[in-house]
Structures are given as C-alpha cells and as structure tokens.
C-alpha cells in the first residue's frame, strides 16, 4: 500500500493550512486595533465575532462595537478594514458591523479581563 495521498486531498489539506495561516495573520493585524477608550485590542475585547477567509484570500470580518453610541463607530470599522487589507496575502477585506448579539464584558478574553481588573 502506498503512502502517497491522492492529489486532491493533499491540495485540500494545503489550502486549509494556507487559510488557517492567513487567518492567524489577520488576527495579529486585528490585535493592533484599539478602542481608544479601553486600553485593550479589539480582538481580546471580544469585538470580533467572526473571521472568514475564502480560498481566494478574501477576508470577511464580522464585528461589533462596545455600543452603538461608541465615539469611534464611524472610524474603527474602516481602520479594521485597512489593517486587514494591509496583511500581505489578503486579496480584499470587507467588514460587517453588527449589533446582535450585543457586546458585553463577558465576551472579553481572560487576558483582557485581567488587564482591566475584571
């Protein structure tokens, strides 16, 4: 029996690894974005609900803000989109700003809660 995998299975595994790698790069870029009122990056704050990386390196980020009245509501999504687009292998990025489910402090990572004294 041969140890060689069928080509399509190898390609699918390679594609999955490439997509996972790109997603990690996008997360690192997101960790450079901050809500100016809270000294924790938006990823650790739990403002990023989903990151979808397509095979063509198009990235769709679903995110929220701490509140609809957030002073950076008009600025932050554009900053996030630009930071994701700046990731070298990203072909294009779109941001979906959503309000459901509403953000709450329990969505923060443990590191963020410790940093903010929760």
C-alpha positions as CSV (number, residue, x, y, z in Angstrom):
1,X,0.0,0.0,0.0
2,X,1.3,3.4,-0.9
3,X,1.8,6.3,1.5
4,X,1.1,8.8,-1.3
5,X,-2.2,10.7,-0.8
6,X,-4.4,11.5,-3.7
7,X,-3.6,14.9,-5.2
8,X,-7.0,16.5,-4.4
9,X,-6.7,15.5,-0.7
10,X,-3.2,17.0,-0.5
11,X,-4.4,20.2,-2.1
12,X,-7.3,20.5,0.3
13,X,-5.0,20.0,3.2
14,X,-2.6,22.5,1.8
15,X,-5.5,25.0,1.2
16,X,-6.8,24.5,4.7
17,X,-3.3,25.2,6.2
18,X,-2.9,28.3,4.0
19,X,-6.3,29.6,5.1
20,X,-5.5,28.9,8.7
21,X,-2.2,30.6,8.4
22,X,-3.7,33.7,6.8
23,X,-6.4,33.8,9.5
24,X,-3.7,33.9,12.1
25,X,-2.0,36.8,10.3
26,X,-5.3,38.6,10.2
27,X,-5.8,38.1,13.9
28,X,-2.4,39.5,14.6
29,X,-3.3,42.6,12.5
30,X,-6.6,42.9,14.4
31,X,-4.6,42.9,17.7
32,X,-3.1,46.2,16.6
33,X,-6.5,47.9,16.6
34,X,-7.7,49.5,19.8
35,X,-10.9,51.1,21.1
36,X,-9.4,54.4,22.2
37,X,-11.4,54.4,25.4
38,X,-10.3,50.9,26.5
39,X,-6.6,50.0,26.6
40,X,-7.2,46.5,25.1
41,X,-7.1,45.5,21.5
42,X,-10.4,44.8,19.7
43,X,-9.7,41.1,19.3
44,X,-9.1,40.5,23.0
45,X,-12.1,42.7,23.8
46,X,-14.3,40.3,22.0
47,X,-15.5,42.8,19.4
48,X,-14.5,40.4,16.6
49,X,-17.3,37.8,16.1
50,X,-16.1,36.0,13.0
51,X,-13.2,36.0,10.5
52,X,-14.0,34.2,7.3
53,X,-11.1,33.6,4.9
54,X,-12.0,32.4,1.5
55,X,-9.8,30.3,-0.8
56,X,-9.1,33.4,-2.9
57,X,-7.7,35.2,0.1
58,X,-10.8,37.4,0.5
59,X,-11.4,38.1,4.2
60,X,-14.8,39.0,5.8
61,X,-14.7,40.2,9.4
62,X,-17.9,40.3,11.4
63,X,-17.5,42.7,14.3
64,X,-19.4,44.9,16.7
65,X,-18.5,47.9,18.9
66,X,-18.9,48.3,22.7
67,X,-22.1,50.3,22.0
68,X,-23.9,51.8,19.0
69,X,-23.1,55.2,20.6
70,X,-19.4,54.4,20.5
71,X,-17.4,57.6,19.6
72,X,-15.4,55.7,17.0
73,X,-18.3,54.0,15.3
74,X,-17.6,55.8,12.1
75,X,-13.8,55.4,12.2
76,X,-13.0,52.0,13.7
77,X,-14.6,49.7,11.1
78,X,-12.6,51.5,8.4
79,X,-9.4,51.2,10.4
80,X,-10.1,47.5,10.9
81,X,-10.7,47.0,7.1
82,X,-7.4,48.8,6.2
83,X,-5.4,46.8,8.7
84,X,-6.8,43.5,7.3
85,X,-6.2,44.7,3.7
86,X,-2.6,45.5,4.7
87,X,-1.9,41.9,5.6
88,X,0.4,40.8,2.7
89,X,-1.5,37.8,1.4
90,X,-5.0,39.3,1.8
91,X,-6.6,40.0,-1.6
92,X,-9.5,42.0,-0.2
93,X,-11.3,42.6,3.0
94,X,-14.9,43.5,4.0
95,X,-16.2,44.4,7.4
96,X,-19.7,43.6,8.6
97,X,-20.6,45.7,11.5
98,X,-23.4,44.0,13.6
99,X,-25.2,44.8,16.8
100,X,-26.6,41.4,17.6
101,X,-25.6,39.8,19.8
102,X,-24.9,43.0,21.7
103,X,-21.3,43.2,23.1
104,X,-20.9,42.7,26.9
105,X,-17.8,42.5,29.1
106,X,-18.2,38.7,29.4
107,X,-17.1,38.5,25.7
108,X,-13.6,39.6,26.6
109,X,-10.7,37.2,26.8
110,X,-9.4,36.2,30.2
111,X,-6.2,38.2,29.4
112,X,-8.3,41.3,28.7
113,X,-10.4,40.9,31.9
114,X,-7.2,40.6,33.9
115,X,-5.7,43.6,32.3
116,X,-8.8,45.7,33.0
117,X,-9.2,44.3,36.5
118,X,-12.5,42.4,36.0
